[in-house]
Amino acid sequence: VQLQASGGGLVRAGGSLSLSCAASGMNLGYRMAWYRQAPGKQRELVAGFNFNGSIAYLNSVKGRFAISRDSAKDILYLRMNELKPEDTAVYYCYAIQIISRKEYWGQGTQVTVSS
């Protein structure tokens, strides 16, 4: 199983970025999400699909970020609008297989928002 994240970069406050995560090798049902980790802080859930298919967002990104997926292509997306300096972090793609509960992490992609 591999998760390949891409799309990070440097953007000014108020700008937008889109992240993608291509999953390969997953043959069973799974749940996917985006996490982030800022320097000196713990990794936190940004947005993700729950096991019942509903979506959860970190409070601070509600209304600005949108998670989506292309199940046919096994690609997870994160559209980030109205970016703020506090959104600066390494963003990680995450997947957990529903049956085995085995977890997988992508390599992370840096998002930097300048003020």
Protein Blocks (a to p, Z undefined) as FASTA:
>chain_A
ZZddehiacddehiacddddddehiabdcddddddddehiacddfbdcdfkopacddfkl
gokaccdddfknopacdddehiafklgccdddddddfklopacddebiaddddZZ
